[in-house]
Amino acid sequence: MIKVSIMYPNNPSARFDMGYYIDTHMPLSIGLLSAHSGFKGVSVERGLGGAIPGTEAAYIAMCHFLFNSAEDFMAAFTPHAAVLQGDMPNYTDIEPIIQLSEVLISE
């Protein structure tokens, strides 16, 4: 299984509309990507703080999609890339960090 992480670095001068992201963008993303048989799940997280109490979180938000394989993710994402990426200016001006990881342990 692979995890596709889309992480939005915390930058005080950046714009991130969490309400739009949760209420509009993520339902759109989940609806489109979950139609693929390789889709296994998704989680969305809001950064609350850093390792030292009182410090800022490294990321404002993180989204993690689970798929059977990288190929399954690409097959699910590619047909909808323009729509999903085109919606980004509606909630942020942050350039996300995207990472594909192999899930070795999941309980």
SVG drawing of the C-alpha trace seen along z (x, -y; Angstrom):
<svg xmlns="http://www.w3.org/2000/svg" viewBox="-19 -38 29 41">
<polyline fill="none" stroke="black" stroke-width="0.4" points="0.0,0.0 1.2,-3.6 0.3,-6.8 0.2,-10.1 0.7,-13.0 -0.1,-16.5 1.3,-18.8 0.8,-22.6 3.8,-24.3 2.9,-26.8 3.8,-30.3 2.4,-33.2 2.0,-35.3 0.2,-32.5 -3.5,-32.1 -5.3,-28.9 -9.1,-28.7 -9.7,-25.7 -13.4,-25.9 -13.3,-25.8 -10.7,-23.0 -12.8,-20.8 -16.3,-21.6 -15.7,-21.9 -12.3,-20.8 -11.9,-17.6 -15.4,-16.3 -14.7,-17.0 -11.3,-15.2 -12.7,-12.2 -15.6,-11.9 -13.4,-11.8 -10.5,-9.7 -12.5,-7.2 -14.3,-6.0 -11.1,-4.1 -10.9,-0.6 -7.4,-1.1 -8.5,-3.8 -8.2,-2.6 -8.9,-5.6 -8.1,-9.2 -7.3,-11.3 -7.1,-15.1 -5.2,-16.8 -5.0,-20.3 -1.6,-21.3 -1.9,-22.5 1.6,-23.0 5.2,-21.9 7.1,-19.5 8.0,-22.3 4.9,-23.7 3.9,-27.0 5.7,-26.6 3.9,-26.7 3.0,-23.5 5.3,-22.7 2.2,-22.3 -1.2,-24.1 -2.9,-21.0 -2.0,-17.6 -4.0,-15.2 -3.1,-11.5 -4.6,-9.3 -4.1,-5.5 -4.0,-3.5 -3.0,0.0 -0.1,-1.3 1.4,-4.4 -0.1,-3.3 -3.6,-3.2 -3.1,-6.7 -2.0,-8.0 -4.9,-6.3 -7.3,-7.9 -5.7,-11.3 -4.7,-12.0 -8.2,-12.3 -9.1,-14.9 -5.8,-16.7 -6.9,-19.9 -10.1,-20.1 -8.4,-19.4 -5.4,-21.6 -7.6,-24.3 -9.5,-24.5 -6.4,-25.2 -6.5,-29.0 -10.0,-28.9 -8.4,-27.8 -4.7,-28.6 -1.7,-30.3 0.7,-27.7 2.7,-25.4 2.1,-22.0 4.8,-19.4 3.7,-16.1 5.3,-12.8 4.6,-9.2 5.5,-6.7 5.3,-2.9 3.2,-2.0 5.2,0.6 3.1,0.8 -0.6,-0.1 -2.8,1.0"/>
</svg>
